[in-house]
Amino acid sequence: MALKMSSSSSVSGNYARRRLNAERGTPKQCWCDEPSELFTSASVTNPGRLYYCCAKEYRKRHLLKWADECLVEEVEDIKPVIRGMNEDISELRLNVSRLEKKIEVMKKADMRKGDECMRNVVVCGVGMAILCYYYFFI
Ligand SMILES: [Zn+2]
């Protein structure tokens, strides 16, 4: 993999200004409050290279940022977000399986309670039947 970093020389004049702007990722606005637009470079050093620039004054080389640099920054900024989301997802998965186990235990306990209840009803019924038997027939 060979990455060529050849942008610094032609941008250096705007570098300090760009740093002042200091917005990471794709700039939505120029530092002069004009919206930014995507243009294609026609320079000898960077032919065809895309850049974001002031929509109004791009002819005065109001250069904001190379589009590829914007994208690199956006990807780098989004990496920790994605990592965090992955961690959240695995934590949520753990929580779900823990809850599933709890529900299973509760279901079993409930069934046991139901059985006990049925046994009580049967015992009660039998007791009542015996009582009635004695009351009416003896
Ligand atoms: Zn501007």
Backbone and ligand atoms as CSV (ligand in chain L), in Angstrom:
chain,resi,resn,atom,element,x,y,z
A,1,MET,N,N,0.846,-1.203,0.000
A,1,MET,CA,C,0.000,0.000,0.000
A,1,MET,C,C,0.882,1.254,0.000
A,2,ALA,N,N,0.744,2.077,-0.990
A,2,ALA,CA,C,1.587,3.272,-1.091
A,2,ALA,C,C,0.722,4.520,-1.083
A,3,LEU,N,N,0.809,5.270,-0.017
A,3,LEU,CA,C,0.062,6.532,0.091
A,3,LEU,C,C,1.009,7.689,-0.162
A,4,LYS,N,N,0.671,8.490,-1.103
A,4,LYS,CA,C,1.513,9.657,-1.390
A,4,LYS,C,C,0.910,10.899,-0.737
A,5,MET,N,N,1.715,11.527,0.104
A,5,MET,CA,C,1.261,12.767,0.735
A,5,MET,C,C,1.925,13.927,0.002
A,6,SER,N,N,1.231,14.474,-0.959
A,6,SER,CA,C,1.869,15.495,-1.797
A,6,SER,C,C,1.069,16.797,-1.814
A,7,SER,N,N,0.279,17.015,-0.790
A,7,SER,CA,C,-0.607,18.173,-0.832
A,7,SER,C,C,-0.023,19.394,-0.118
A,8,SER,N,N,0.908,19.135,0.813
A,8,SER,CA,C,1.312,20.186,1.738
A,8,SER,C,C,1.850,21.441,1.047
A,9,SER,N,N,2.648,21.272,-0.022
A,9,SER,CA,C,3.320,22.423,-0.607
A,9,SER,C,C,2.327,23.435,-1.191
A,10,SER,N,N,1.328,22.951,-1.913
A,10,SER,CA,C,0.425,23.879,-2.579
A,10,SER,C,C,-0.605,24.483,-1.628
A,11,VAL,N,N,-0.811,23.853,-0.482
A,11,VAL,CA,C,-1.821,24.343,0.442
A,11,VAL,C,C,-1.212,25.216,1.542
A,12,SER,N,N,0.108,25.171,1.646
A,12,SER,CA,C,0.766,25.776,2.805
A,12,SER,C,C,0.362,27.232,3.040
A,13,GLY,N,N,0.102,27.972,1.965
A,13,GLY,CA,C,-0.280,29.371,2.102
A,13,GLY,C,C,-1.575,29.534,2.886
A,14,ASN,N,N,-2.457,28.556,2.750
A,14,ASN,CA,C,-3.744,28.640,3.437
A,14,ASN,C,C,-3.778,27.811,4.708
A,15,TYR,N,N,-2.637,27.219,4.991
A,15,TYR,CA,C,-2.588,26.251,6.085
A,15,TYR,C,C,-2.988,26.874,7.422
A,16,ALA,N,N,-2.376,28.020,7.769
A,16,ALA,CA,C,-2.644,28.668,9.050
A,16,ALA,C,C,-4.116,29.082,9.142
A,17,ARG,N,N,-4.617,29.620,8.069
A,17,ARG,CA,C,-6.001,30.041,8.021
A,17,ARG,C,C,-6.919,28.824,8.219
A,18,ARG,N,N,-6.506,27.731,7.553
A,18,ARG,CA,C,-7.307,26.517,7.640
A,18,ARG,C,C,-7.319,25.983,9.073
A,19,ARG,N,N,-6.146,26.064,9.697
A,19,ARG,CA,C,-6.057,25.604,11.089
A,19,ARG,C,C,-6.966,26.439,11.984
A,20,LEU,N,N,-7.035,27.738,11.709
A,20,LEU,CA,C,-7.906,28.619,12.492
A,20,LEU,C,C,-9.349,28.154,12.390
A,21,ASN,N,N,-9.715,27.776,11.186
A,21,ASN,CA,C,-11.065,27.260,10.959
A,21,ASN,C,C,-11.284,25.994,11.790
A,22,ALA,N,N,-10.275,25.103,11.755
A,22,ALA,CA,C,-10.173,23.943,12.641
A,22,ALA,C,C,-11.408,23.064,12.730
A,23,GLU,N,N,-12.167,23.016,11.672
A,23,GLU,CA,C,-13.318,22.115,11.677
A,23,GLU,C,C,-12.891,20.799,11.066
A,24,ARG,N,N,-13.122,19.718,11.789
A,24,ARG,CA,C,-12.745,18.415,11.257
A,24,ARG,C,C,-13.829,17.909,10.330
A,25,GLY,N,N,-13.446,17.072,9.373
A,25,GLY,CA,C,-14.414,16.538,8.428
A,25,GLY,C,C,-14.746,17.539,7.339
A,26,THR,N,N,-15.863,17.299,6.682
A,26,THR,CA,C,-16.279,18.155,5.574
A,26,THR,C,C,-16.763,19.504,6.091
A,27,PRO,N,N,-16.156,20.603,5.626
A,27,PRO,CA,C,-16.602,21.918,6.100
A,27,PRO,C,C,-17.929,22.313,5.462
A,28,LYS,N,N,-18.846,22.782,6.294
A,28,LYS,CA,C,-20.151,23.195,5.779
A,28,LYS,C,C,-20.140,24.667,5.409
A,29,GLN,N,N,-19.164,25.372,5.983
A,29,GLN,CA,C,-19.135,26.812,5.814
A,29,GLN,C,C,-17.693,27.290,5.719
A,30,CYS,N,N,-17.495,28.309,4.936
A,30,CYS,CA,C,-16.174,28.946,4.892
A,30,CYS,C,C,-16.025,29.805,6.145
A,31,TRP,N,N,-14.787,30.168,6.449
A,31,TRP,CA,C,-14.578,31.030,7.624
A,31,TRP,C,C,-15.139,32.433,7.402
A,32,CYS,N,N,-15.493,32.765,6.133
A,32,CYS,CA,C,-16.083,34.070,5.849
A,32,CYS,C,C,-17.612,34.001,5.871
A,33,ASP,N,N,-18.162,32.898,6.408
A,33,ASP,CA,C,-19.606,32.695,6.569
A,33,ASP,C,C,-20.352,32.326,5.292
A,34,GLU,N,N,-19.629,32.230,4.167
A,34,GLU,CA,C,-20.270,31.729,2.951
A,34,GLU,C,C,-20.331,30.202,3.032
A,35,PRO,N,N,-21.370,29.593,2.429
A,35,PRO,CA,C,-21.389,28.116,2.426
A,35,PRO,C,C,-20.257,27.558,1.579
A,36,SER,N,N,-19.823,26.343,1.880
A,36,SER,CA,C,-18.743,25.739,1.097
A,36,SER,C,C,-19.319,24.893,-0.025
A,37,GLU,N,N,-18.544,24.755,-1.079
A,37,GLU,CA,C,-18.961,23.933,-2.216
A,37,GLU,C,C,-17.806,23.055,-2.649
A,38,LEU,N,N,-18.148,21.977,-3.363
A,38,LEU,CA,C,-17.121,21.045,-3.839
A,38,LEU,C,C,-16.656,21.472,-5.237
A,39,PHE,N,N,-15.358,21.623,-5.390
A,39,PHE,CA,C,-14.799,22.004,-6.697
A,39,PHE,C,C,-13.727,21.009,-7.098
A,40,THR,N,N,-13.389,21.014,-8.376
A,40,THR,CA,C,-12.311,20.169,-8.877
A,40,THR,C,C,-11.104,21.041,-9.186
A,41,SER,N,N,-9.973,20.629,-8.662
A,41,SER,CA,C,-8.757,21.405,-8.855
A,41,SER,C,C,-8.265,21.305,-10.297
A,42,ALA,N,N,-7.870,22.425,-10.828
A,42,ALA,CA,C,-7.322,22.451,-12.180
A,42,ALA,C,C,-5.844,22.840,-12.157
A,43,SER,N,N,-5.257,22.766,-10.968
A,43,SER,CA,C,-3.859,23.182,-10.835
A,43,SER,C,C,-2.925,22.131,-11.411
A,44,VAL,N,N,-1.699,22.528,-11.684
A,44,VAL,CA,C,-0.711,21.619,-12.252
A,44,VAL,C,C,-0.288,20.577,-11.209
A,45,THR,N,N,-0.181,21.042,-9.934
A,45,THR,CA,C,0.300,20.138,-8.886
A,45,THR,C,C,-0.760,19.133,-8.455
A,46,ASN,N,N,-2.042,19.523,-8.480
A,46,ASN,CA,C,-3.122,18.632,-8.040
A,46,ASN,C,C,-4.274,18.592,-9.048
A,47,PRO,N,N,-3.992,18.143,-10.265
A,47,PRO,CA,C,-5.058,18.163,-11.271
A,47,PRO,C,C,-6.170,17.160,-10.944
A,48,GLY,N,N,-7.405,17.636,-11.034
A,48,GLY,CA,C,-8.553,16.755,-10.826
A,48,GLY,C,C,-8.853,16.454,-9.376
A,49,ARG,N,N,-8.056,16.987,-8.473
A,49,ARG,CA,C,-8.280,16.711,-7.054
A,49,ARG,C,C,-9.456,17.548,-6.538
A,50,LEU,N,N,-10.339,16.904,-5.771
A,50,LEU,CA,C,-11.528,17.599,-5.277
A,50,LEU,C,C,-11.212,18.393,-4.020
A,51,TYR,N,N,-11.824,19.551,-3.909
A,51,TYR,CA,C,-11.649,20.336,-2.689
A,51,TYR,C,C,-12.904,21.122,-2.345
A,52,TYR,N,N,-13.072,21.366,-1.067
A,52,TYR,CA,C,-14.179,22.188,-0.604
A,52,TYR,C,C,-13.683,23.618,-0.500
A,53,CYS,N,N,-14.508,24.502,-0.999
A,53,CYS,CA,C,-14.090,25.885,-1.037
A,53,CYS,C,C,-15.283,26.801,-0.849
A,54,CYS,N,N,-14.971,28.043,-0.519
A,54,CYS,CA,C,-15.977,29.079,-0.383
A,54,CYS,C,C,-16.804,29.168,-1.674
A,55,ALA,N,N,-18.101,29.125,-1.566
A,55,ALA,CA,C,-18.945,29.110,-2.755
A,55,ALA,C,C,-18.847,30.416,-3.531
A,56,LYS,N,N,-18.611,31.482,-2.838
A,56,LYS,CA,C,-18.647,32.792,-3.484
A,56,LYS,C,C,-17.274,33.229,-4.027
A,57,GLU,N,N,-16.254,32.947,-3.250
A,57,GLU,CA,C,-14.966,33.548,-3.597
A,57,GLU,C,C,-13.909,32.524,-3.960
A,58,TYR,N,N,-14.315,31.449,-4.569
A,58,TYR,CA,C,-13.325,30.410,-4.839
A,58,TYR,C,C,-12.297,30.878,-5.867
A,59,ARG,N,N,-12.670,31.854,-6.675
A,59,ARG,CA,C,-11.727,32.336,-7.696
A,59,ARG,C,C,-10.534,33.047,-7.055
A,60,LYS,N,N,-10.750,33.552,-5.863
A,60,LYS,CA,C,-9.643,34.218,-5.158
A,60,LYS,C,C,-8.830,33.220,-4.338
A,61,ARG,N,N,-8.901,31.974,-4.738
A,61,ARG,CA,C,-8.202,30.902,-4.032
A,61,ARG,C,C,-8.516,30.926,-2.538
A,62,HIS,N,N,-9.806,31.009,-2.280
A,62,HIS,CA,C,-10.279,30.969,-0.897
A,62,HIS,C,C,-10.332,29.508,-0.453
A,63,LEU,N,N,-9.226,28.846,-0.528
A,63,LEU,CA,C,-9.223,27.398,-0.346
A,63,LEU,C,C,-9.518,27.000,1.094
A,64,LEU,N,N,-10.413,26.093,1.247
A,64,LEU,CA,C,-10.725,25.578,2.574
A,64,LEU,C,C,-9.982,24.278,2.845
A,65,LYS,N,N,-10.323,23.242,2.064
A,65,LYS,CA,C,-9.816,21.917,2.415
A,65,LYS,C,C,-9.911,20.962,1.231
A,66,TRP,N,N,-8.931,20.072,1.127
A,66,TRP,CA,C,-9.025,18.996,0.140
A,66,TRP,C,C,-10.093,18.016,0.596
A,67,ALA,N,N,-10.912,17.578,-0.364
A,67,ALA,CA,C,-12.020,16.675,-0.029
A,67,ALA,C,C,-11.518,15.336,0.514
A,68,ASP,N,N,-10.394,14.838,-0.039
A,68,ASP,CA,C,-9.882,13.544,0.453
A,68,ASP,C,C,-9.422,13.651,1.902
A,69,GLU,N,N,-8.857,14.816,2.269
A,69,GLU,CA,C,-8.449,15.017,3.670
A,69,GLU,C,C,-9.673,15.065,4.580
A,70,CYS,N,N,-10.744,15.710,4.091
A,70,CYS,CA,C,-12.007,15.757,4.845
A,70,CYS,C,C,-12.491,14.342,5.136
A,71,LEU,N,N,-12.450,13.504,4.088
A,71,LEU,CA,C,-12.967,12.145,4.237
A,71,LEU,C,C,-12.111,11.340,5.199
A,72,VAL,N,N,-10.788,11.495,5.094
A,72,VAL,CA,C,-9.890,10.777,6.011
A,72,VAL,C,C,-10.220,11.157,7.450
A,73,GLU,N,N,-10.412,12.469,7.684
A,73,GLU,CA,C,-10.752,12.919,9.039
A,73,GLU,C,C,-12.081,12.356,9.505
A,74,GLU,N,N,-13.058,12.355,8.590
A,74,GLU,CA,C,-14.368,11.834,8.974
A,74,GLU,C,C,-14.292,10.357,9.341
A,75,VAL,N,N,-13.545,9.598,8.538
A,75,VAL,CA,C,-13.403,8.163,8.818
A,75,VAL,C,C,-12.697,7.955,10.163
A,76,GLU,N,N,-11.624,8.748,10.390
A,76,GLU,CA,C,-10.894,8.602,11.657
A,76,GLU,C,C,-11.766,8.960,12.851
A,77,ASP,N,N,-12.605,9.997,12.670
A,77,ASP,CA,C,-13.478,10.417,13.769
A,77,ASP,C,C,-14.576,9.402,14.038
A,78,ILE,N,N,-14.975,8.695,12.981
A,78,ILE,CA,C,-16.110,7.780,13.142
A,78,ILE,C,C,-15.657,6.426,13.698
A,79,LYS,N,N,-14.351,6.130,13.551
A,79,LYS,CA,C,-13.840,4.836,14.026
A,79,LYS,C,C,-14.130,4.592,15.510
A,80,PRO,N,N,-13.742,5.537,16.409
A,80,PRO,CA,C,-14.046,5.292,17.833
A,80,PRO,C,C,-15.543,5.204,18.111
A,81,VAL,N,N,-16.348,5.944,17.318
A,81,VAL,CA,C,-17.805,5.874,17.493
A,81,VAL,C,C,-18.291,4.464,17.202
A,82,ILE,N,N,-17.788,3.895,16.094
A,82,ILE,CA,C,-18.196,2.544,15.714
A,82,ILE,C,C,-17.719,1.538,16.761
A,83,ARG,N,N,-16.472,1.759,17.240
A,83,ARG,CA,C,-15.941,0.855,18.271
A,83,ARG,C,C,-16.844,0.897,19.504
A,84,GLY,N,N,-17.235,2.110,19.898
A,84,GLY,CA,C,-18.132,2.262,21.046
A,84,GLY,C,C,-19.460,1.582,20.823
A,85,MET,N,N,-19.976,1.708,19.588
A,85,MET,CA,C,-21.262,1.083,19.281
A,85,MET,C,C,-21.158,-0.436,19.363
A,86,ASN,N,N,-20.025,-0.973,18.853
A,86,ASN,CA,C,-19.819,-2.422,18.932
A,86,ASN,C,C,-19.773,-2.887,20.378
A,87,GLU,N,N,-19.089,-2.084,21.237
A,87,GLU,CA,C,-19.031,-2.449,22.652
A,87,GLU,C,C,-20.430,-2.414,23.268
A,88,ASP,N,N,-21.200,-1.374,22.914
A,88,ASP,CA,C,-22.580,-1.282,23.409
A,88,ASP,C,C,-23.389,-2.495,22.997
A,89,ILE,N,N,-23.222,-2.902,21.729
A,89,ILE,CA,C,-24.004,-4.025,21.216
A,89,ILE,C,C,-23.663,-5.296,21.977
A,90,SER,N,N,-22.348,-5.545,22.213
A,90,SER,CA,C,-22.011,-6.788,22.917
A,90,SER,C,C,-22.500,-6.738,24.365
A,91,GLU,N,N,-22.488,-5.519,24.954
A,91,GLU,CA,C,-23.016,-5.393,26.321
A,91,GLU,C,C,-24.518,-5.656,26.339
A,92,LEU,N,N,-25.224,-5.115,25.347
A,92,LEU,CA,C,-26.666,-5.335,25.264
A,92,LEU,C,C,-26.985,-6.817,25.067
A,93,ARG,N,N,-26.141,-7.475,24.220
A,93,ARG,CA,C,-26.355,-8.908,24.003
A,93,ARG,C,C,-26.231,-9.667,25.312
A,94,LEU,N,N,-25.192,-9.317,26.107
A,94,LEU,CA,C,-24.986,-9.950,27.409
A,94,LEU,C,C,-26.215,-9.743,28.295
A,95,ASN,N,N,-26.691,-8.472,28.319
A,95,ASN,CA,C,-27.862,-8.152,29.143
A,95,ASN,C,C,-29.079,-8.968,28.717
A,96,VAL,N,N,-29.265,-9.104,27.401
A,96,VAL,CA,C,-30.419,-9.851,26.897
A,96,VAL,C,C,-30.338,-11.305,27.352
A,97,SER,N,N,-29.147,-11.916,27.221
A,97,SER,CA,C,-29.051,-13.333,27.605
A,97,SER,C,C,-29.238,-13.480,29.118
A,98,ARG,N,N,-28.742,-12.466,29.887
A,98,ARG,CA,C,-28.955,-12.508,31.338
A,98,ARG,C,C,-30.444,-12.440,31.655
A,99,LEU,N,N,-31.143,-11.534,30.967
A,99,LEU,CA,C,-32.585,-11.380,31.186
A,99,LEU,C,C,-33.353,-12.639,30.773
A,100,GLU,N,N,-32.903,-13.247,29.662
A,100,GLU,CA,C,-33.554,-14.482,29.208
A,100,GLU,C,C,-33.441,-15.566,30.284
A,101,LYS,N,N,-32.243,-15.659,30.883
A,101,LYS,CA,C,-32.045,-16.648,31.944
A,101,LYS,C,C,-32.973,-16.359,33.118
A,102,LYS,N,N,-33.073,-15.064,33.494
A,102,LYS,CA,C,-33.935,-14.669,34.604
A,102,LYS,C,C,-35.387,-15.042,34.314
A,103,ILE,N,N,-35.816,-14.746,33.084
A,103,ILE,CA,C,-37.200,-15.051,32.695
A,103,ILE,C,C,-37.448,-16.562,32.800
A,104,GLU,N,N,-36.448,-17.332,32.339
A,104,GLU,CA,C,-36.573,-18.792,32.383
A,104,GLU,C,C,-36.760,-19.262,33.827
A,105,VAL,N,N,-35.917,-18.713,34.734
A,105,VAL,CA,C,-36.000,-19.076,36.160
A,105,VAL,C,C,-37.373,-18.699,36.710
A,106,MET,N,N,-37.836,-17.488,36.354
A,106,MET,CA,C,-39.130,-17.035,36.852
A,106,MET,C,C,-40.264,-17.915,36.344
A,107,LYS,N,N,-40.150,-18.318,35.072
A,107,LYS,CA,C,-41.181,-19.195,34.498
A,107,LYS,C,C,-41.257,-20.510,35.266
A,108,LYS,N,N,-40.065,-21.093,35.541
A,108,LYS,CA,C,-40.014,-22.362,36.273
A,108,LYS,C,C,-40.624,-22.200,37.657
A,109,ALA,N,N,-40.259,-21.097,38.340
A,109,ALA,CA,C,-40.796,-20.830,39.675
A,109,ALA,C,C,-42.322,-20.697,39.614
A,110,ASP,N,N,-42.787,-20.041,38.584
A,110,ASP,CA,C,-44.219,-19.833,38.407
A,110,ASP,C,C,-44.938,-21.163,38.218
A,111,MET,N,N,-44.318,-22.038,37.395
A,111,MET,CA,C,-44.932,-23.342,37.156
A,111,MET,C,C,-45.002,-24.140,38.455
A,112,ARG,N,N,-43.901,-24.071,39.244
A,112,ARG,CA,C,-43.872,-24.781,40.520
A,112,ARG,C,C,-44.993,-24.263,41.433
A,113,LYS,N,N,-45.141,-22.933,41.449
A,113,LYS,CA,C,-46.189,-22.322,42.264
A,113,LYS,C,C,-47.553,-22.811,41.816
A,114,GLY,N,N,-47.747,-22.888,40.501
A,114,GLY,CA,C,-49.005,-23.357,39.935
A,114,GLY,C,C,-49.299,-24.771,40.398
A,115,ASP,N,N,-48.261,-25.624,40.363
A,115,ASP,CA,C,-48.412,-27.008,40.809
A,115,ASP,C,C,-48.828,-27.063,42.273
A,116,GLU,N,N,-48.129,-26.244,43.083
A,116,GLU,CA,C,-48.455,-26.206,44.520
A,116,GLU,C,C,-49.898,-25.801,44.732
A,117,CYS,N,N,-50.318,-24.803,43.971
A,117,CYS,CA,C,-51.679,-24.295,44.072
A,117,CYS,C,C,-52.676,-25.410,43.754
A,118,MET,N,N,-52.396,-26.141,42.670
A,118,MET,CA,C,-53.288,-27.232,42.264
A,118,MET,C,C,-53.369,-28.276,43.375
A,119,ARG,N,N,-52.199,-28.596,43.979
A,119,ARG,CA,C,-52.157,-29.597,45.044
A,119,ARG,C,C,-53.029,-29.132,46.228
A,120,ASN,N,N,-52.890,-27.833,46.562
A,120,ASN,CA,C,-53.697,-27.280,47.655
A,120,ASN,C,C,-55.192,-27.414,47.373
A,121,VAL,N,N,-55.560,-27.100,46.140
A,121,VAL,CA,C,-56.981,-27.189,45.756
A,121,VAL,C,C,-57.474,-28.625,45.913
A,122,VAL,N,N,-56.641,-29.571,45.435
A,122,VAL,CA,C,-57.022,-30.990,45.502
A,122,VAL,C,C,-57.166,-31.426,46.973
A,123,VAL,N,N,-56.155,-31.060,47.797
A,123,VAL,CA,C,-56.184,-31.416,49.220
A,123,VAL,C,C,-57.428,-30.830,49.880
A,124,CYS,N,N,-57.671,-29.555,49.584
A,124,CYS,CA,C,-58.848,-28.872,50.140
A,124,CYS,C,C,-60.127,-29.585,49.747
A,125,GLY,N,N,-60.190,-29.922,48.449
A,125,GLY,CA,C,-61.394,-30.576,47.914
A,125,GLY,C,C,-61.633,-31.903,48.581
A,126,VAL,N,N,-60.560,-32.681,48.682
A,126,VAL,CA,C,-60.665,-34.002,49.307
A,126,VAL,C,C,-61.104,-33.845,50.768
A,127,GLY,N,N,-60.477,-32.875,51.461
A,127,GLY,CA,C,-60.837,-32.601,52.864
A,127,GLY,C,C,-62.310,-32.257,53.002
A,128,MET,N,N,-62.778,-31.350,52.110
A,128,MET,CA,C,-64.181,-30.948,52.146
A,128,MET,C,C,-65.094,-32.136,51.892
A,129,ALA,N,N,-64.688,-32.975,50.910
A,129,ALA,CA,C,-65.504,-34.144,50.561
A,129,ALA,C,C,-65.617,-35.072,51.767
A,130,ILE,N,N,-64.463,-35.288,52.441
A,130,ILE,CA,C,-64.481,-36.169,53.626
A,130,ILE,C,C,-65.379,-35.585,54.704
A,131,LEU,N,N,-65.256,-34.249,54.926
A,131,LEU,CA,C,-66.085,-33.565,55.921
A,131,LEU,C,C,-67.567,-33.735,55.602
A,132,CYS,N,N,-67.906,-33.467,54.320
A,132,CYS,CA,C,-69.307,-33.582,53.897
A,132,CYS,C,C,-69.801,-35.012,54.099
A,133,TYR,N,N,-68.932,-35.955,53.731
A,133,TYR,CA,C,-69.283,-37.364,53.849
A,133,TYR,C,C,-69.646,-37.684,55.297
A,134,TYR,N,N,-68.756,-37.230,56.212
A,134,TYR,CA,C,-69.013,-37.482,57.622
A,134,TYR,C,C,-70.275,-36.754,58.078
A,135,TYR,N,N,-70.470,-35.533,57.639
A,135,TYR,CA,C,-71.585,-34.682,58.090
A,135,TYR,C,C,-72.930,-35.262,57.656
A,136,PHE,N,N,-72.962,-35.693,56.372
A,136,PHE,CA,C,-74.259,-36.115,55.833
A,136,PHE,C,C,-74.578,-37.578,56.081
A,137,PHE,N,N,-73.537,-38.407,56.091
A,137,PHE,CA,C,-73.825,-39.836,56.110
A,137,PHE,C,C,-73.536,-40.504,57.432
A,138,ILE,N,N,-72.906,-39.808,58.341
A,138,ILE,CA,C,-72.620,-40.451,59.623
A,138,ILE,C,C,-73.313,-39.740,60.769
L,1,ZN,ZN,ZN,-15.029,32.261,2.079
